[in-house]
Amino acid sequence: MAFRRATKPADSPGDAALTASLVGIGMSLASSCRPEKEPNIEDTLLFASEEAMDQFDLRLLALLTTWFGAHARFVNADRLTGLVKSHRSKRVRALWTALARSQPSDRRFLRLSKSYRGPRIDPGIKGSDFLIRRHGEDPRFEKGPLRVAANLLRDRREDILSEAELAVRHLAYRYRVLIGPTYRADMWAALEREPSLTAATLAKQTYGSYATAWNVKNDFALLHGG
């Protein structure tokens, strides 16, 4: 059977699983759930944005915005862009367009910054006009596709792990620091956890191509005497 590259997660997680994944990528959430160990970063970001925008979860929207501001340079922009541009929700596309525009110096997010073209969208509460007149707009979203009052979303770095802290806890993130935010980095991390993975399984687990997985398998074996 020919290899078919996976591009999207198979299913959306339930509330408990999403919370565990969010904690697993370094967001501080009060929960009795055990953090998921090293969840896929782009899957988790996409599911978080669905909950934040389509379920009007402002607490999560605040955390996601702060997280992206701190960790954007280690996000696989190519994969995130593909997930967002094909997403059915205009609210999700508007959010990622706004977040991409908040990183103007990172050209990897240029395509993502064009994912939504339409009228400006409120994050989902009543009274946005009053709040914006009184407090102005959040500078992170000003003139973008989202209308967010300046005092609406808390922005506290202590609510998320730092780059150094997350690199210690999340193996794929650590390899992204070493190699760059690519499928190849995620594949190296996957092989560190489970060296016996076949190239096909490795590609499917990391959403990468078979060719890249094959090359990483060979390079891994070279360095480990396999």
N, C-alpha and C positions, 0 to 999 in steps of 0.2 A: 504494500500500500504506500502511495506517495505521501511524503510528509506535508502536513498542512499547518502553517504557522498560526498559532493562537495570537490574537491581538487584544482581546478583551477578557475580563474575568467572567467566569461562567455564570455566577449568581451573585446577587447582592446579599451582604451579610445581614443577620438580624441585629437588633440594637446592642445586645451583649457582645457579639462578635466584633461589631464596628468599634465599640468602646475599647475592647481589648486591643484592636489594631491601632487605634489612635494613641493609646498609651504606649504601644510598641514602637511608634515613630516619634515619641517624645513629647506628647501633649499631656498636660496635667488635668486629669479628670477624676472627680471623686467617684470611685466605683469599687465594688468588692470583686470585680472580675480580675482574673489573673491576666496580666499583659500578654498579648501574643508575641512570641519570640520572632523578631525580624520579619514582620509582614511586608508584603510588596508595597513600596512607597507610593507609586502612582495609583494603584488600585485603591489604597486607603485614602489618598487625597481626593480621588473622584467620588468615592462613596461619602466622604465628609462633605463635599460640596453639594451633593444631592440632598443630604439631610439639612444642611445649613440653609439652602435656598428654597428647596421645594417643600420642606417641612417647617420653614421659618424659625430655625434654631439660631438665635442671635449669639448665644454663648459659644456655640461651635463656630459660627462665622467669625467671631472675634479671634478664637484660637487659631483657626485656619489661616486667617490673614496674617497674624503675628508669626506663625510657623513659616509661612511661605516667605515672608520678609527676611527671616533669619536663615533659611535653608535653600532658597531658590537655586543657588549655584550648584547644588548637588542633586537636583531633580533631573530626570531624563526628559528633557523638553520635547524630544521627538515623539516619544510614546504618549506623554500627557497631551500633546497637541492632537494626536490622532484620536485619542479617547474623547476629548472635548468637542472637536469639530463634528464628530458623528453623533453627538449626544442629542437626544430628542428634546431636552428641556432648554428653552431659551434663557431661563433664569440661571441655569448652571453655566451656559456658554457666556452669558453676560458677566458673571462673577470671574471666570477665568480670563476673559478679555481684560477686565479691570486689573486683576492681579498681574497679568503679563505686562500691562502698561506701567505698572509700578516698578518694573525692572528695565528701564529704557536702555541701560548700558549693556544688557545681556541680549545679544542679537539672536540667541537661540529661541527666544520667546516671541520673535516678530510675527510668525504665522499664528501663534496662539492669540496674540493681541488683536487679530482680525477675525476671531471666531464668531463674534456677534455684531450685527449691524441692525440697529433699531432704536426705538425710543429709550430714554433712561428709565431704569427700573428701581423701585424702592425695595429695601431688603425685606419688607413684609410687615411693617407695623403702621398703625394709624398715627396721624399727626406729624408725618415727615416734614411737611411744608413748614409747620410751626417751629419744629426743632431746628431746621436749617436756617430759618429767618433769625432765630434767637442765638444759635451757637455757630452758625456757619457750617461748611462741609468738612468732613474728614479729609485732610490733605492727601491721603493715600488713594482716594477715589475721586478727587475733584476733577471735573470736566470729563470723566469717564462714563461708562454705561450704567454705573450704580450711583444712586443718590443716597448718601449716608451722612447723617448729622455728625458733627465733630465729637460729640460726647456719647455716641450710641454704642460703639464697640470698644471694649477695654483692650488696651495694648500694653501688656506687661510681659517682658521677656522672661520673668521668673515663672511664667505659666508654661514654658516649654523648655526642653533641654537645649543646651548650647551645642554647637557643632562638635566640640571636643567630647562632650558627654554622650551624645548620640553615636559618635564614631566608636566609642567603647562598647556600647550596648547592641549596636546593630551592625552585623558583619558586612552586609551589602553596602550600607552607607560608608563603612570604613574603606571598602574597596573602591567606592566612587571617589573618595578623597584621594586615594593612591593613584587610580587609573583615569578617573574622570567619570561623569555620570552617564554611563553607557550600558548597553546590554552585556558587553564583555565583562564589566566589573561585577554585575549581578551573577554572571555565570561562574566567575572565579569564586565568589562567596558560596554559591551553591555547591561547588565541588569541594570546597574546604569542609563543608558540613557533611557531604555524602560523596566521596570520591568515585563510587561505583556507578554513578548515574551515566546512562547512555547519552549519546549526543542528542538523540531525538527527545528524550525525557528532559534533558537539560534545557533544550530550546523551548519546549512547551512550558516548563516551570518559570522561565524568565521572560517569555514572550519574544524571544529573539529568533534569529534565523538558524536553520540547520547548519549552514556553512560556518557561521560564527561559532556555534556550539562545537562543531567538529574541530575547528582550529584551537579553541580554548582547551578542549579535551587533550589534544596533542601537546600543547604548550604546558599544560598542567602535569601531564605524564613525564615530559622532558625534565621538568624541575624536581619532580618527586621520584625519579628513577623508575617510572612505570613502563 
